[in-house]
Amino acid sequence: MGLTGGGAVYLDETEDGVVLRTANQAVARAQALAKQYTDGNPDASVDAFLHRRREDSGE
């Protein structure tokens, strides 16, 4: 599973049971989910978010 020296494990409960993931696997899963909703949308970037926040605050 890629764990060494007591590495972190993330637990997800699903309809089919329990899924254990390493930190790297959990990050990859989160990135894949985010990409489903933001891919191809330039307004979904961190830079776009920060730009809007600056505009909202008058900076």
N, C-alpha and C positions, 0 to 999 in steps of 0.2 A: 504494500500500500504506500510505500515511500516515507514511512515515519521513522525518524531517528531521534533518540534521546528524549522520548516523551513528547513528540510533536503534537500540535493541535488537531483535533478531529471535530468535524461539524456533523451534526445529526439532523436529518430531515425525516419527518414522518409523512408518508405518502399513503394513498389508498391501498397500495400493495404491501406495505410494511415500512421498514426503516431503511434509510440510505445513509451510509457513513461516507464522508468526503474529507480529504485533506484540505488544508487551507488553499493550496493552489487549485485544487479541483473546485472548491466553493467559489473562488474568484472567477475562474473560467466560466462556471455556470451562470454567475451573476452578469458577467459581461455578455454572454450569449443571450440572456433574457433581455438585457437593456438594448442590445443591437436590434432585436425584433421590433422594438417600439421606436427606435430613434434612427435607424439606418437610413441614410439619404436625407435626413432632416437637419439642415445647418443650424436651425434655431435650437436644437437639442444639445449643442455643445456647451462645455463649461464656459468657454469664452463668450458665447452668446448670452448665457445666463448672467455672467458678471457684467457684461455691457448693459443689459436691461436693468440690473440692480443699480448700477451707477447712474443711469438715466433717471430712474425712479427717485433716487436720493438727491438729484440735482448736481451731481459731480460732473 
